[in-house]
C-alpha cells in the first residue's frame, strides 16, 4: 500500500515505530505528506496489520482509505481561506471521545499554516495533553507560519522534495507528457508537476529570463521598471497569484544561474535554457546571484504576509542591485 515516491526511510520509520500523540509533517506541497497521514491512520486501525504495512482490505482500511471512517477526521472541512477557531473546537471536542470502530482516532489538519492564531491557540491544550486513544497530525508546507508554541508541542517529521531524476522517472512511468518541462517547474513535487500547464509556464519562464538578461547587462533598477511597465508584466505584477508564480520561477532560475556559474550544468532545472543562462551568469558574480536568491525568498515571504505584490516583485531588484 505504501506507493509513496521518495522519503522512503521516513515512511518506513513512521510505519515501524508508530505515531507520537502529536506530529507535524513539514515539507513541500505535493510530496505525499497527506497521503502518508491517511495511510498511517489506516495502519493504526488495521484489523490485520503487517510489520510495515496495512492490509488494505479489511473493513477498517477500506473505510479510512475511502474517507468514510468516523475514526479519522480531516480538516479543513470547508473551502474558507482560513481554518478558524470553530473547526479546532470541533477537533478538540472530538479528540476526547473514544474510537467508534477502531482502536485509535486520528485527526489530520492539512495546510495547517492556514489556521488563524485563535484556532492555533484553541488547539494548544489538546496537543499538549492528547487523549491516549487520539493522534493529531498537522501537515504544512510552511511550518514557520505556525506559532512556535504549536511547533514545540509536535514531533516534527520533515519530508523532502523528489530529485529531478526521481520525478522524471515517475512522470514517464505514468505516461505524463512533457515530463522534463513539468519537472523544471515543480520543485520536486509530484502534485505540482501533474497540475502544471507547461506551455504557459515556459512563456513565463522566458519572460523572466529576458528580465534577468536586462538586469545582468547593468541596466539596474531603471531597466527593471521600464520592463515591468510594459505588457504583459505591467498588469500581472499587481496580482498576488501571478507574482507568487513569477517568484517561484525566478528562484529556480537563480538556482540555475548558480549551478551554471560553479560549473555544474548537469544540475540545471531548465536545461533547454542553458545557453541563455550561461550568458547571464557570465555577467554576474556569485555574490550577486546569491543575493538575488536571498531577496527572491524574502519577496515570497513578504507576499505571504500580504505585502503589495508589485512592491514585492520590484523591490527585490533594488536590494539585489546593491551588491557589487
C-alpha positions in Angstrom: 0.0 0.0 0.0 2.9 2.4 0.5 3.1 3.6 -3.0 4.9 6.8 -2.0 7.6 8.3 -4.2 10.6 9.5 -2.2 11.0 9.8 1.5 11.2 6.0 1.8 13.2 5.9 5.0 11.0 8.4 6.7 7.8 6.5 5.7 9.3 3.2 6.9 10.3 4.8 10.2 6.8 6.1 10.8 5.2 2.8 9.8 7.5 0.8 12.0 7.8 3.0 15.1 4.3 4.3 15.1 3.0 7.8 15.5 3.6 10.1 18.5 0.4 11.7 20.0 1.1 15.0 18.1 3.0 15.1 14.8 3.9 17.8 12.3 4.6 16.7 8.8 6.5 19.5 7.1 7.9 19.8 3.6 7.0 21.0 0.1 3.5 20.7 -1.3 2.7 17.6 -3.3 5.3 15.2 -1.9 2.9 12.8 -0.2 2.5 14.2 3.3 -1.3 14.0 3.4 -1.3 10.6 1.7 1.2 9.2 4.3 -1.0 10.6 7.1 -4.1 8.8 5.9 -2.2 5.6 5.4 -0.8 5.8 8.9 -4.3 6.3 10.2 -5.4 3.2 8.4 -2.4 1.2 9.7 -3.2 2.2 13.3 -6.7 0.8 12.9 -6.0 -2.1 10.5 -7.5 -5.4 11.6 -4.6 -7.4 10.1 -1.5 -5.1 10.1 1.8 -6.3 8.7 5.2 -5.3 10.0 5.5 -2.1 8.0 2.2 -2.1 6.2 -1.6 -2.2 6.4 -3.6 -5.0 4.8 -5.7 -2.6 2.7 -8.7 -5.0 2.5 -10.2 -5.1 6.0 -13.4 -3.1 6.6 -11.4 -0.5 8.7 -8.8 0.0 5.9 -11.4 0.3 3.2 -13.5 2.9 5.1 -10.5 5.0 6.0 -9.0 5.0 2.5 -12.4 5.9 1.2 -12.8 8.8 3.6 -15.8 7.2 5.3 -14.5 6.2 8.8 -15.8 8.1 11.9 -12.4 7.5 13.5 -10.5 9.6 11.0 -11.3 13.3 10.6 -9.7 15.6 8.0 -9.5 19.4 8.4 -10.3 21.9 7.0 -13.9 20.9 6.4 -14.8 24.0 4.4 -13.4 26.0 1.5 -12.8 29.1 3.6 -9.4 30.8 3.1 -8.5 30.2 6.7 -9.0 27.4 9.3 -11.0 29.2 12.0 -11.4 28.6 15.7 -14.7 26.8 15.3 -13.1 23.9 13.3 -10.5 23.5 16.0 -13.2 23.5 18.7 -14.7 20.5 16.8 -11.3 18.8 16.7 -10.7 19.5 20.4 -14.2 18.1 21.4 -14.0 15.0 19.1 -10.5 14.1 20.3 -11.9 13.4 23.8 -14.2 10.6 22.5 -13.0 7.0 22.4 -12.8 5.4 18.9 -16.2 4.4 17.4 -15.0 1.4 15.4 -11.2 1.0 15.5 -8.6 1.5 18.2 -7.3 5.0 17.5 -8.9 8.2 16.4 -6.8 10.3 14.0 -7.2 14.0 13.2 -5.4 15.3 10.2 -5.1 19.1 9.7 -4.0 19.8 6.1 -2.4 23.1 5.2 -2.1 23.8 9.0 -0.5 27.2 8.3 -4.0 28.4 7.3 -5.1 28.2 10.9 -5.8 31.6 12.4 -3.9 32.5 15.6 -7.1 31.9 17.6 -7.5 28.5 16.1 -3.9 27.6 16.9 -4.3 28.7 20.5 -7.5 26.7 20.7 -5.6 23.5 19.7 -2.6 24.0 22.1 -4.1 22.3 25.1 -5.1 19.2 23.0 -1.6 19.0 21.5 -0.1 19.3 25.0 -2.2 16.5 26.6 -3.9 14.5 23.8 -6.1 11.6 25.0 -4.3 8.2 24.8 -6.6 7.0 22.0 -6.2 10.0 19.8 -3.4 11.1 17.3 -3.1 14.5 15.8 -1.2 15.1 12.5 -0.6 18.6 11.3 0.5 19.0 7.7 2.3 22.1 6.4 4.5 23.3 3.6 5.2 26.4 5.7 5.7 25.3 9.3 7.4 28.6 10.1 4.0 30.2 9.7 2.7 28.2 12.7 3.0 29.6 16.3 6.2 28.5 18.0 4.1 27.0 20.8 2.4 24.8 18.2 5.7 23.5 16.8 7.2 22.9 20.2 4.3 20.5 21.1 4.7 18.4 18.0 7.2 15.8 16.9 8.4 17.2 13.5 8.9 14.9 10.5 10.5 16.6 7.5 9.5 15.4 4.1 11.9 16.3 1.2 11.2 17.1 -2.4 11.9 14.4 -5.0 15.1 14.6 -7.0 14.9 15.6 -10.7 15.6 12.0 -11.8 13.0 10.5 -9.4 10.3 12.9 -10.6 11.1 12.4 -14.3 11.1 8.7 -13.8 7.7 8.8 -12.1 6.1 11.0 -14.7 7.4 8.9 -17.6 6.3 5.7 -15.8 2.8 7.1 -15.6 3.0 8.4 -19.2 2.6 12.0 -18.3 3.6 14.3 -21.3 6.4 16.8 -21.2 8.0 15.2 -18.1 11.2 17.2 -18.3 9.4 20.6 -18.6 7.0 19.7 -15.8 9.9 18.7 -13.6 11.7 22.0 -14.2 8.7 23.9 -12.7 7.6 21.5 -10.0 10.2 22.0 -7.3 10.3 18.3 -6.7 6.6 18.0 -6.1 4.6 15.3 -7.9 1.3 17.0 -7.2 2.5 20.3 -8.7 4.0 18.5 -11.7 0.7 16.9 -12.5 -1.2 20.2 -12.2 1.1 22.4 -14.4 0.3 23.8 -17.8 3.9 23.5 -19.3 3.3 25.8 -22.3 2.1 28.7 -20.2 4.9 28.3 -17.7 7.6 28.2 -20.4 6.3 31.5 -21.7 6.5 33.0 -18.2 10.0 31.5 -17.7 11.2 33.1 -21.0 9.7 36.4 -19.9 11.7 36.3 -16.7 14.8 35.2 -18.5 14.6 38.3 -20.6 14.2 40.4 -17.4 17.3 38.7 -15.9 19.1 39.4 -19.1 18.3 43.1 -18.9 19.3 43.3 -15.3 22.6 41.5 -15.8 23.6 43.9 -18.5 23.9 46.6 -15.8 20.7 48.4 -16.5 19.8 48.3 -12.9 16.5 49.1 -11.3 15.6 51.6 -14.0 15.8 48.8 -16.6 13.6 46.6 -14.4 10.9 49.4 -14.0 11.0 50.0 -17.7 10.5 46.3 -18.5 7.7 45.9 -15.9 5.8 48.9 -17.2 5.2 47.1 -20.5 2.7 44.4 -21.3 2.4 41.6 -20.3 4.1 42.3 -17.0 2.5 45.7 -16.3 -0.9 44.3 -15.2 0.2 40.9 -13.9 2.6 42.1 -11.2 -0.3 43.6 -9.4 -1.9 40.2 -8.9 -0.7 38.2 -6.0 -1.3 34.8 -7.7 0.8 35.8 -10.7 3.6 37.3 -8.6 3.8 34.2 -6.4 4.3 32.1 -9.6 6.9 34.6 -11.0 8.9 34.5 -7.8 8.9 30.7 -7.8 10.2 30.6 -11.4 12.7 33.3 -10.6 14.0 31.4 -7.7 14.5 28.3 -9.9 16.3 30.4 -12.5 18.5 31.9 -9.8 19.5 28.3 -8.7 20.3 27.5 -12.4 22.4 30.7 -12.6 24.3 29.5 -9.5 25.0 25.9 -10.8 26.0 27.4 -14.2 28.4 29.8 -12.5 30.1 27.0 -10.5 30.3 24.7 -13.5 27.6 22.1 -12.7 25.3 22.3 -15.8 24.3 18.7 -15.0 22.2 20.1 -12.2 20.2 22.6 -14.3 16.4 22.7 -13.7 16.0 24.3 -17.1 18.5 22.6 -19.4 16.7 23.8 -22.5 17.7 27.4 -21.5 21.3 26.5 -20.8 22.8 28.9 -23.4 21.0 31.9 -22.2 21.6 31.1 -18.6 25.3 30.8 -19.3 25.4 34.3 -20.9 23.5 35.8 -18.0 25.7 34.0 -15.4 28.9 35.3 -17.1 27.9 38.9 -16.3 27.2 38.3 -12.6 29.3 37.5 -9.6 28.4 34.6 -7.3 27.6 37.2 -4.6 25.1 38.9 -6.9 23.4 35.5 -7.7 23.3 34.6 -4.0 21.8 38.0 -3.2 19.2 37.5 -6.0 18.2 34.2 -4.5 18.0 35.6 -1.0 15.9 38.6 -2.0 13.6 36.4 -4.0 13.0 34.3 -1.0 12.4 37.4 1.1 9.9 38.7 -1.5 8.0 35.3 -1.3 7.7 35.6 2.5 6.6 39.3 2.2 3.9 38.2 -0.3 2.7 35.6 2.2 2.3 38.5 4.7 0.1 40.3 2.2 2.6 43.0 1.2 1.7 44.6 -2.2 2.5 42.1 -5.0 4.0 44.8 -7.1 6.2 46.1 -4.3 7.4 42.6 -3.5 8.4 42.0 -7.1 10.0 45.3 -7.8 11.9 46.0 -4.6 13.8 42.7 -4.7 15.8 44.0 -7.6 16.7 47.1 -5.6 18.1 45.0 -2.8 20.0 42.7 -5.2 21.4 45.7 -7.2 23.2 47.0 -4.1 25.6 44.0 -4.1 28.8 44.7 -6.2 
